[in-house]
């Protein structure tokens, strides 16, 4: 039974982070990624499903995505993903006051062990059909943000559903340079407490914000967001390593080198902190004087977080 359910959108480098993690940690039972596709071109997603399948990694696939290319559209994802049949996948459905629609989808696609995702919390009082909908045997689990409301949690427990809490842990700043003002923050304590709080597992948006964006313009500053854990403590922190020459948009390679060198110093100084292959990759770019691009920086950040949480769960 997985414990951590990282919520990722199906953008290129988020999927590459999953592939890298799966190749390095085959048959992993601690982490079950939730993938919400955002691109109509499913080639990268199909490639990722192939890797997850080959490496025996279970995942939740959102069948009614509503971000990116799929915003405001109704689609049949299963038809475009030819390798799902042999994969360890679980159907996920996003709730947005649409019980009837979700019920029809479950029946028409003959879905089982369904995960219902409540991105914006759950309120039985405002949706009279919700309790009846969730009582279906086909529905196994719910992923819920703001999951600490007593009434909603109690009702879900009475329905016999597994509850996975969803948190938005990344505090997004307007500009990368603004992270210089909040270089070190608490990130999550859920790996240590979710079972005590009667949750089946925990979920977050990794080192990314909950709000979805397609990507922006060339930044004035480069920021590398890496989580870490101090041995013996029950808290995961995040450190924002930010470049210093942030006055214009020139010399992105130099800005990357400034931020990356700060990460190397930080993790070498704190030698007891988890140091996985993502940090080795980052160090290799600095050593070789290369700039990998902003997408690879994001991939390294996500993969490092997955590796760290897996390490913590292995140690428990």
Secondary structure, DSSP 8 states (H G I E B T S, - for coil): ---B--EEE--HHHHHHHHHHHHHSTT-SSB-EEEE---S--HHHHHHHHHHHHTT--EEEESS--SGGGTT----SGGG-TTGGGS-EEEEEE-SS-HHHHHHHHHHTT--SEEEEETT---GGG-TTHHHHHT-TTEEEEEEESTT-HHHHHHHHHTT-EEEEEE------SSGGGGGGG-EEEEE-HHHHTTTTT-SEEEE-TTS-SS-----S--SS-EEEEEEE-TT-S-EEEEEEE-S--SSS--HHHHHHHHHHHHHHHHHHSTTS---HHHHHHHHHHHTT----HHHHHHHHHHHHHHHHHHHHHH-
